[in-house]
Amino acid sequence: MKGITGRIHSFQSLGTVDGPGIRCVVFMQGCPLRCIICHNPDTWDFSGGEEFTAEAMARKVLRYRNYFRNSGGITVSGGEPLMQAVFVRELFARLKAEGIHTCLDTSGCRTSDDVNALLDVTDLVLLDHKYADPEAYLAHTGERQEDAEAFLDLLQEKEIPVWIRRVIIPGLNDDDASFRQLKRLRDTYSVIRKTELLPFRKLCLSKYEALGLPFPAEKYPEPTAAEMESYRENFTKAER
């Protein structure tokens, strides 16, 4: 009998920026969002990628367990992993049974019984909370901010630790109101353990060119290192 399968875009064996420690990162295929700064437009198509069983992917991850030590593990990203919640739940359950730390990197765009079951075997969530303003959120992602916050409510209910991530785009979400909104999220949700401000980058331009797609955020500048330092200082001030 064939096991539970999922569509995988790619696999990174030794990642260091997708959660704590050294991690295997599984990028799921398929995403309903159309974020203007998406770095992986090749993950949008739900029929793309390669099919794996959860058992086969778990075996692949376990080959690297000696590198994880006490802080590493697996991170499932995307695409959007919540769209394949049944597969990711099975994968996480198999790995947790082997003592592997599980991390979900998501936009938080869906809640459902399957997502709820997935969270029962999730140790940490990296939540990409994109914009402070609901209208900007919808305009620049195609999804509703309310869905991400409903997902955050569920994480709070289940007491699952969260790292909030926001990619800073000069001229779009680098204003004082955005930093105050991040502060309000931290004040409201005790499960938020860390907030990461990440710089907008255009390394994905070649992917859009290869797919014959325009890059919607091309007109926006990349923040400099000095600007990112200033943004982080502004966020710290907003926290006071």
ZADO-1210 file (C-alpha; in nm, 4 decimals, padded with zeros to 6 digits):
<atoms>
<atom x="00.0000" y="00.0000" z="00.0000" code="MET" pos="1"/>
<atom x="00.1354" y="00.3392" z="-00.0987" code="LYS" pos="2"/>
<atom x="00.2051" y="00.5722" z="00.1939" code="GLY" pos="3"/>
<atom x="00.1033" y="00.9356" z="00.2298" code="ILE" pos="4"/>
<atom x="00.2702" y="01.1393" z="-00.0422" code="THR" pos="5"/>
<atom x="00.3546" y="01.5048" z="-00.0926" code="GLY" pos="6"/>
<atom x="00.4933" y="01.7138" z="-00.3741" code="ARG" pos="7"/>
<atom x="00.8425" y="01.8437" z="-00.2968" code="ILE" pos="8"/>
<atom x="01.0107" y="02.1303" z="-00.4785" code="HIS" pos="9"/>
<atom x="01.3608" y="02.0834" z="-00.3349" code="SER" pos="10"/>
<atom x="01.5648" y="01.9718" z="-00.0370" code="PHE" pos="11"/>
<atom x="01.8511" y="02.1454" z="00.1447" code="GLN" pos="12"/>
<atom x="02.0612" y="01.9161" z="00.3583" code="SER" pos="13"/>
<atom x="02.2436" y="02.1569" z="00.5922" code="LEU" pos="14"/>
<atom x="02.0569" y="02.4869" z="00.6297" code="GLY" pos="15"/>
<atom x="02.1555" y="02.7442" z="00.8916" code="THR" pos="16"/>
<atom x="01.8994" y="03.0253" z="00.8495" code="VAL" pos="17"/>
<atom x="01.5684" y="02.8393" z="00.8777" code="ASP" pos="18"/>
<atom x="01.5349" y="02.7923" z="01.2508" code="GLY" pos="19"/>
<atom x="01.7757" y="02.7018" z="01.5310" code="PRO" pos="20"/>
<atom x="02.0926" y="02.5036" z="01.4689" code="GLY" pos="21"/>
<atom x="02.1748" y="02.3066" z="01.1555" code="ILE" pos="22"/>
<atom x="01.8630" y="02.1911" z="00.9743" code="ARG" pos="23"/>
<atom x="01.7422" y="01.9893" z="00.6816" code="CYS" pos="24"/>
<atom x="01.4996" y="02.2100" z="00.4898" code="VAL" pos="25"/>
<atom x="01.2207" y="02.0619" z="00.2779" code="VAL" pos="26"/>
<atom x="01.0606" y="02.3048" z="00.0326" code="PHE" pos="27"/>
<atom x="00.7052" y="02.2002" z="-00.0506" code="MET" pos="28"/>
<atom x="00.5549" y="02.2544" z="-00.3961" code="GLN" pos="29"/>
<atom x="00.2464" y="02.4732" z="-00.4392" code="GLY" pos="30"/>
<atom x="00.1422" y="02.8076" z="-00.2950" code="CYS" pos="31"/>
<atom x="-00.1850" y="03.0068" z="-00.3120" code="PRO" pos="32"/>
<atom x="-00.0136" y="03.3389" z="-00.2335" code="LEU" pos="33"/>
<atom x="00.1292" y="03.5704" z="-00.4959" code="ARG" pos="34"/>
<atom x="00.3636" y="03.7794" z="-00.2859" code="CYS" pos="35"/>
<atom x="00.5266" y="04.0541" z="-00.4896" code="ILE" pos="36"/>
<atom x="00.8664" y="03.9711" z="-00.3366" code="ILE" pos="37"/>
<atom x="00.8405" y="03.5907" z="-00.3662" code="CYS" pos="38"/>
<atom x="01.1857" y="03.4367" z="-00.4180" code="HIS" pos="39"/>
<atom x="01.0493" y="03.1043" z="-00.5397" code="ASN" pos="40"/>
<atom x="00.7884" y="03.1543" z="-00.8154" code="PRO" pos="41"/>
<atom x="00.8808" y="02.8061" z="-00.9362" code="ASP" pos="42"/>
<atom x="00.7053" y="02.6689" z="-00.6253" code="THR" pos="43"/>
<atom x="00.3627" y="02.8155" z="-00.7096" code="TRP" pos="44"/>
<atom x="00.2367" y="02.5363" z="-00.9367" code="ASP" pos="45"/>
<atom x="00.0685" y="02.2655" z="-00.7287" code="PHE" pos="46"/>
<atom x="00.1316" y="02.0057" z="-00.9987" code="SER" pos="47"/>
<atom x="00.5063" y="02.0675" z="-01.0122" code="GLY" pos="48"/>
<atom x="00.7885" y="01.9225" z="-00.8079" code="GLY" pos="49"/>
<atom x="00.8527" y="01.5576" z="-00.7321" code="GLU" pos="50"/>
<atom x="00.6341" y="01.3180" z="-00.5364" code="GLU" pos="51"/>
<atom x="00.7736" y="01.1562" z="-00.2199" code="PHE" pos="52"/>
<atom x="00.6210" y="00.9444" z="00.0518" code="THR" pos="53"/>
<atom x="00.6553" y="01.0768" z="00.4058" code="ALA" pos="54"/>
<atom x="00.8473" y="00.7611" z="00.4915" code="GLU" pos="55"/>
<atom x="01.1020" y="00.8197" z="00.2145" code="ALA" pos="56"/>
<atom x="01.1518" y="01.1844" z="00.3070" code="MET" pos="57"/>
<atom x="01.1928" y="01.0953" z="00.6746" code="ALA" pos="58"/>
<atom x="01.4664" y="00.8455" z="00.5827" code="ARG" pos="59"/>
<atom x="01.6379" y="01.1161" z="00.3779" code="LYS" pos="60"/>
<atom x="01.6338" y="01.3595" z="00.6717" code="VAL" pos="61"/>
<atom x="01.7561" y="01.1004" z="00.9204" code="LEU" pos="62"/>
<atom x="02.0780" y="01.0569" z="00.7226" code="ARG" pos="63"/>
<atom x="02.1830" y="01.3975" z="00.8584" code="TYR" pos="64"/>
<atom x="02.0815" y="01.3569" z="01.2214" code="ARG" pos="65"/>
<atom x="02.4436" y="01.3549" z="01.3414" code="ASN" pos="66"/>
<atom x="02.4740" y="01.7169" z="01.2265" code="TYR" pos="67"/>
<atom x="02.1719" y="01.8355" z="01.4246" code="PHE" pos="68"/>
<atom x="02.3235" y="01.7904" z="01.7715" code="ARG" pos="69"/>
<atom x="02.0992" y="01.9461" z="02.0390" code="ASN" pos="70"/>
<atom x="01.9532" y="02.2413" z="01.8512" code="SER" pos="71"/>
<atom x="01.9003" y="02.1403" z="01.4871" code="GLY" pos="72"/>
<atom x="01.6318" y="01.9412" z="01.3112" code="GLY" pos="73"/>
<atom x="01.3945" y="01.9657" z="01.0163" code="ILE" pos="74"/>
<atom x="01.2243" y="02.2758" z="00.8769" code="THR" pos="75"/>
<atom x="00.9451" y="02.2414" z="00.6212" code="VAL" pos="76"/>
<atom x="00.9030" y="02.5516" z="00.4072" code="SER" pos="77"/>
<atom x="00.7599" y="02.6258" z="00.0664" code="GLY" pos="78"/>
<atom x="00.5777" y="02.7034" z="-00.1376" code="GLY" pos="79"/>
<atom x="00.3231" y="02.6858" z="00.1420" code="GLU" pos="80"/>
<atom x="00.3461" y="02.3752" z="00.3651" code="PRO" pos="81"/>
<atom x="-00.0023" y="02.4260" z="00.5126" code="LEU" pos="82"/>
<atom x="-00.1447" y="02.3314" z="00.1727" code="MET" pos="83"/>
<atom x="-00.0009" y="01.9795" z="00.2208" code="GLN" pos="84"/>
<atom x="-00.0701" y="01.9556" z="00.5926" code="ALA" pos="85"/>
<atom x="-00.1536" y="01.5822" z="00.5934" code="VAL" pos="86"/>
<atom x="00.1830" y="01.4926" z="00.4382" code="PHE" pos="87"/>
<atom x="00.3808" y="01.7308" z="00.6618" code="VAL" pos="88"/>
<atom x="00.2047" y="01.5972" z="00.9715" code="ARG" pos="89"/>
<atom x="00.3024" y="01.2414" z="00.8816" code="GLU" pos="90"/>
<atom x="00.6605" y="01.3487" z="00.8124" code="LEU" pos="91"/>
<atom x="00.6867" y="01.5390" z="01.1422" code="PHE" pos="92"/>
<atom x="00.5296" y="01.2539" z="01.3388" code="ALA" pos="93"/>
<atom x="00.7853" y="01.0064" z="01.2029" code="ARG" pos="94"/>
<atom x="01.0756" y="01.2395" z="01.2825" code="LEU" pos="95"/>
<atom x="00.9534" y="01.3362" z="01.6297" code="LYS" pos="96"/>
<atom x="00.9403" y="00.9643" z="01.7084" code="ALA" pos="97"/>
<atom x="01.3165" y="00.9693" z="01.6334" code="GLU" pos="98"/>
<atom x="01.3734" y="01.2695" z="01.8637" code="GLY" pos="99"/>
<atom x="01.4088" y="01.5238" z="01.5793" code="ILE" pos="100"/>
<atom x="01.3034" y="01.8880" z="01.6371" code="HIS" pos="101"/>
<atom x="01.0318" y="01.9981" z="01.3905" code="THR" pos="102"/>
<atom x="00.9879" y="02.3498" z="01.2537" code="CYS" pos="103"/>
<atom x="00.7246" y="02.4890" z="01.0176" code="LEU" pos="104"/>
<atom x="00.8066" y="02.7917" z="00.7989" code="ASP" pos="105"/>
<atom x="00.4736" y="02.9345" z="00.6825" code="THR" pos="106"/>
<atom x="00.2651" y="03.2376" z="00.5933" code="SER" pos="107"/>
<atom x="-00.0114" y="03.1084" z="00.8206" code="GLY" pos="108"/>
<atom x="-00.2648" y="03.1388" z="00.5401" code="CYS" pos="109"/>
<atom x="-00.4889" y="02.8469" z="00.6413" code="ARG" pos="110"/>
<atom x="-00.6515" y="02.6900" z="00.9460" code="THR" pos="111"/>
<atom x="-00.8301" y="02.3543" z="00.9265" code="SER" pos="112"/>
<atom x="-00.8569" y="02.0227" z="01.1071" code="ASP" pos="113"/>
<atom x="-00.5558" y="01.8988" z="00.9085" code="ASP" pos="114"/>
<atom x="-00.3519" y="02.2062" z="01.0047" code="VAL" pos="115"/>
<atom x="-00.4580" y="02.1613" z="01.3660" code="ASN" pos="116"/>
<atom x="-00.3311" y="01.8020" z="01.3572" code="ALA" pos="117"/>
<atom x="-00.0037" y="01.9161" z="01.1995" code="LEU" pos="118"/>
<atom x="00.0544" y="02.1657" z="01.4785" code="LEU" pos="119"/>
<atom x="00.0235" y="01.8856" z="01.7344" code="ASP" pos="120"/>
<atom x="00.3610" y="01.7539" z="01.6080" code="VAL" pos="121"/>
<atom x="00.5249" y="02.0949" z="01.5445" code="THR" pos="122"/>
<atom x="00.7883" y="02.2258" z="01.7887" code="ASP" pos="123"/>
<atom x="00.8430" y="02.5725" z="01.6399" code="LEU" pos="124"/>
<atom x="00.6772" y="02.7966" z="01.3811" code="VAL" pos="125"/>
<atom x="00.8529" y="03.0589" z="01.1695" code="LEU" pos="126"/>
<atom x="00.5642" y="03.2888" z="01.0760" code="LEU" pos="127"/>
<atom x="00.6157" y="03.5231" z="00.7828" code="ASP" pos="128"/>
<atom x="00.3907" y="03.8126" z="00.8837" code="HIS" pos="129"/>
<atom x="00.4266" y="04.0389" z="00.5834" code="LYS" pos="130"/>
<atom x="00.2513" y="04.3742" z="00.6301" code="TYR" pos="131"/>
<atom x="00.0932" y="04.5749" z="00.9107" code="ALA" pos="132"/>
<atom x="-00.1929" y="04.7124" z="00.7016" code="ASP" pos="133"/>
<atom x="-00.4679" y="04.4659" z="00.5968" code="PRO" pos="134"/>
<atom x="-00.5165" y="04.6393" z="00.2612" code="GLU" pos="135"/>
<atom x="-00.1442" y="04.6238" z="00.1835" code="ALA" pos="136"/>
<atom x="-00.1397" y="04.2596" z="00.2911" code="TYR" pos="137"/>
<atom x="-00.4149" y="04.1695" z="00.0441" code="LEU" pos="138"/>
<atom x="-00.2766" y="04.3859" z="-00.2361" code="ALA" pos="139"/>
<atom x="00.0781" y="04.2503" z="-00.2133" code="HIS" pos="140"/>
<atom x="00.0111" y="03.8838" z="-00.1315" code="THR" pos="141"/>
<atom x="-00.3379" y="03.8034" z="-00.2607" code="GLY" pos="142"/>
<atom x="-00.4309" y="03.6702" z="00.0847" code="GLU" pos="143"/>
<atom x="-00.5930" y="03.8232" z="00.3924" code="ARG" pos="144"/>
<atom x="-00.4016" y="03.9419" z="00.6958" code="GLN" pos="145"/>
<atom x="-00.6875" y="03.8093" z="00.9095" code="GLU" pos="146"/>
<atom x="-00.6008" y="03.4521" z="00.8077" code="ASP" pos="147"/>
<atom x="-00.2428" y="03.4899" z="00.9322" code="ALA" pos="148"/>
<atom x="-00.3659" y="03.6264" z="01.2630" code="GLU" pos="149"/>
<atom x="-00.6253" y="03.3479" z="01.2984" code="ALA" pos="150"/>
<atom x="-00.3329" y="03.1075" z="01.2561" code="PHE" pos="151"/>
<atom x="-00.1385" y="03.2985" z="01.5217" code="LEU" pos="152"/>
<atom x="-00.4408" y="03.2693" z="01.7527" code="ASP" pos="153"/>
<atom x="-00.4251" y="02.8922" z="01.7037" code="LEU" pos="154"/>
<atom x="-00.0536" y="02.8879" z="01.7877" code="LEU" pos="155"/>
<atom x="-00.1275" y="03.0834" z="02.1046" code="GLN" pos="156"/>
<atom x="-00.4010" y="02.8380" z="02.2003" code="GLU" pos="157"/>
<atom x="-00.1641" y="02.5443" z="02.1482" code="LYS" pos="158"/>
<atom x="00.1299" y="02.7256" z="02.3137" code="GLU" pos="159"/>
<atom x="00.3628" y="02.6611" z="02.0195" code="ILE" pos="160"/>
<atom x="00.6712" y="02.8872" z="02.0160" code="PRO" pos="161"/>
<atom x="00.6802" y="03.1328" z="01.7267" code="VAL" pos="162"/>
<atom x="00.9465" y="03.3379" z="01.5537" code="TRP" pos="163"/>
<atom x="00.7900" y="03.6256" z="01.3623" code="ILE" pos="164"/>
<atom x="00.9699" y="03.7151" z="01.0414" code="ARG" pos="165"/>
<atom x="00.9181" y="04.0242" z="00.8295" code="ARG" pos="166"/>
<atom x="01.1069" y="04.1079" z="00.5111" code="VAL" pos="167"/>
<atom x="01.1623" y="04.4840" z="00.5116" code="ILE" pos="168"/>
<atom x="01.0903" y="04.6551" z="00.1797" code="ILE" pos="169"/>
<atom x="01.1868" y="05.0235" z="00.1728" code="PRO" pos="170"/>
<atom x="00.8845" y="05.2296" z="00.0818" code="GLY" pos="171"/>
<atom x="00.6351" y="04.9532" z="00.1575" code="LEU" pos="172"/>
<atom x="00.6612" y="04.8283" z="00.5153" code="ASN" pos="173"/>
<atom x="00.9456" y="05.0249" z="00.6756" code="ASP" pos="174"/>
<atom x="00.7299" y="05.2932" z="00.8376" code="ASP" pos="175"/>
<atom x="00.6790" y="05.3564" z="01.2086" code="ASP" pos="176"/>
<atom x="00.3272" y="05.2132" z="01.1984" code="ALA" pos="177"/>
<atom x="00.4658" y="04.8778" z="01.0772" code="SER" pos="178"/>
<atom x="00.7130" y="04.8581" z="01.3640" code="PHE" pos="179"/>
<atom x="00.4445" y="04.9528" z="01.6174" code="ARG" pos="180"/>
<atom x="00.2227" y="04.6776" z="01.4794" code="GLN" pos="181"/>
<atom x="00.5004" y="04.4218" z="01.5264" code="LEU" pos="182"/>
<atom x="00.5357" y="04.5439" z="01.8843" code="LYS" pos="183"/>
<atom x="00.1605" y="04.4991" z="01.9379" code="ARG" pos="184"/>
<atom x="00.1837" y="04.1419" z="01.8098" code="LEU" pos="185"/>
<atom x="00.4596" y="04.0657" z="02.0614" code="ARG" pos="186"/>
<atom x="00.2591" y="04.2253" z="02.3405" code="ASP" pos="187"/>
<atom x="-00.0531" y="04.0279" z="02.2486" code="THR" pos="188"/>
<atom x="00.0907" y="03.6820" z="02.1840" code="TYR" pos="189"/>
<atom x="00.3085" y="03.5351" z="02.4560" code="SER" pos="190"/>
<atom x="00.4175" y="03.2515" z="02.2236" code="VAL" pos="191"/>
<atom x="00.6232" y="03.4951" z="02.0119" code="ILE" pos="192"/>
<atom x="00.9805" y="03.4321" z="02.1262" code="ARG" pos="193"/>
<atom x="01.1711" y="03.6206" z="01.8585" code="LYS" pos="194"/>
<atom x="01.1156" y="03.8825" z="01.5871" code="THR" pos="195"/>
<atom x="01.3434" y="03.8829" z="01.2827" code="GLU" pos="196"/>
<atom x="01.3689" y="04.1774" z="01.0422" code="LEU" pos="197"/>
<atom x="01.5106" y="04.0500" z="00.7130" code="LEU" pos="198"/>
<atom x="01.6319" y="04.2565" z="00.4161" code="PRO" pos="199"/>
<atom x="01.4450" y="04.2506" z="00.0855" code="PHE" pos="200"/>
<atom x="01.6702" y="04.1066" z="-00.1854" code="ARG" pos="201"/>
<atom x="01.6394" y="04.0580" z="-00.5630" code="LYS" pos="202"/>
<atom x="01.8405" y="03.7374" z="-00.5995" code="LEU" pos="203"/>
<atom x="01.5319" y="03.5789" z="-00.7558" code="CYS" pos="204"/>
<atom x="01.5332" y="03.7926" z="-01.0727" code="LEU" pos="205"/>
<atom x="01.6847" y="03.5154" z="-01.2850" code="SER" pos="206"/>
<atom x="01.4021" y="03.2790" z="-01.1847" code="LYS" pos="207"/>
<atom x="01.1384" y="03.5265" z="-01.3030" code="TYR" pos="208"/>
<atom x="01.3270" y="03.5778" z="-01.6280" code="GLU" pos="209"/>
<atom x="01.3495" y="03.2015" z="-01.6839" code="ALA" pos="210"/>
<atom x="00.9744" y="03.1678" z="-01.6265" code="LEU" pos="211"/>
<atom x="00.8948" y="03.4666" z="-01.8481" code="GLY" pos="212"/>
<atom x="00.7369" y="03.6530" z="-01.5559" code="LEU" pos="213"/>
<atom x="00.7809" y="04.0146" z="-01.4485" code="PRO" pos="214"/>
<atom x="00.9155" y="04.0644" z="-01.0960" code="PHE" pos="215"/>
<atom x="00.6451" y="04.2798" z="-00.9306" code="PRO" pos="216"/>
<atom x="00.8786" y="04.4326" z="-00.6691" code="ALA" pos="217"/>
<atom x="01.1607" y="04.5233" z="-00.9047" code="GLU" pos="218"/>
<atom x="01.1005" y="04.8983" z="-00.8569" code="LYS" pos="219"/>
<atom x="01.1656" y="04.8796" z="-00.4827" code="TYR" pos="220"/>
<atom x="01.5247" y="04.9247" z="-00.3591" code="PRO" pos="221"/>
<atom x="01.7146" y="04.6726" z="-00.1525" code="GLU" pos="222"/>
<atom x="01.7889" y="04.8096" z="00.1961" code="PRO" pos="223"/>
<atom x="02.1533" y="04.8724" z="00.2771" code="THR" pos="224"/>
<atom x="02.3226" y="04.7280" z="00.5844" code="ALA" pos="225"/>
<atom x="02.3049" y="05.0716" z="00.7472" code="ALA" pos="226"/>
<atom x="01.9340" y="05.0959" z="00.6724" code="GLU" pos="227"/>
<atom x="01.8693" y="04.7530" z="00.8223" code="MET" pos="228"/>
<atom x="02.0553" y="04.8585" z="01.1353" code="GLU" pos="229"/>
<atom x="01.8338" y="05.1675" z="01.1516" code="SER" pos="230"/>
<atom x="01.5179" y="04.9590" z="01.1040" code="TYR" pos="231"/>
<atom x="01.6203" y="04.7296" z="01.3890" code="ARG" pos="232"/>
<atom x="01.6895" y="05.0321" z="01.6084" code="GLU" pos="233"/>
<atom x="01.3445" y="05.1691" z="01.5218" code="ASN" pos="234"/>
<atom x="01.1870" y="04.8383" z="01.6138" code="PHE" pos="235"/>
<atom x="01.3731" y="04.8373" z="01.9448" code="THR" pos="236"/>
<atom x="01.2464" y="05.1898" z="02.0143" code="LYS" pos="237"/>
<atom x="00.8939" y="05.0787" z="01.9302" code="ALA" pos="238"/>
<atom x="00.9280" y="04.8038" z="02.1904" code="GLU" pos="239"/>
<atom x="00.9830" y="05.0497" z="02.4748" code="ARG" pos="240"/>
</atoms>
